[in-house]
Amino acid sequence: MGLRRAVFPLDRLVVVGRLEDFHDSREPPLTIGNRVFLNSGSPPMMVVDICGDNVVTAFRGRDGKIVEYEFPAICVHRCRD
């Protein structure tokens, strides 16, 4: 399952959550092996690499193959087990 890319007019966008709702300054930084979700929603993913301010995540797609994507770290939050 790939990510879909679309363009939306700014006047149609609605804020559904604030950054503070997803990030807690008391939490330690993300590390390899952490399970994360995209702030906008996603399947659970695992952090497999950290490149500066970005994280590379991996998850198993519907076809069973492992899929990797790189996101700005600010776009993901740690899974609460």
PyMOL commands that set and color helices and strands:
alter all, ss='L'
color gray80, all
select helices_A, chain A and resi 10-12+19-22+73-75
alter helices_A, ss='H'
color red, helices_A
select strands_A, chain A and resi 35-38+45-51+54-60+66-72+76-78
alter strands_A, ss='S'
color yellow, strands_A
deselect
rebuild
show_as cartoon
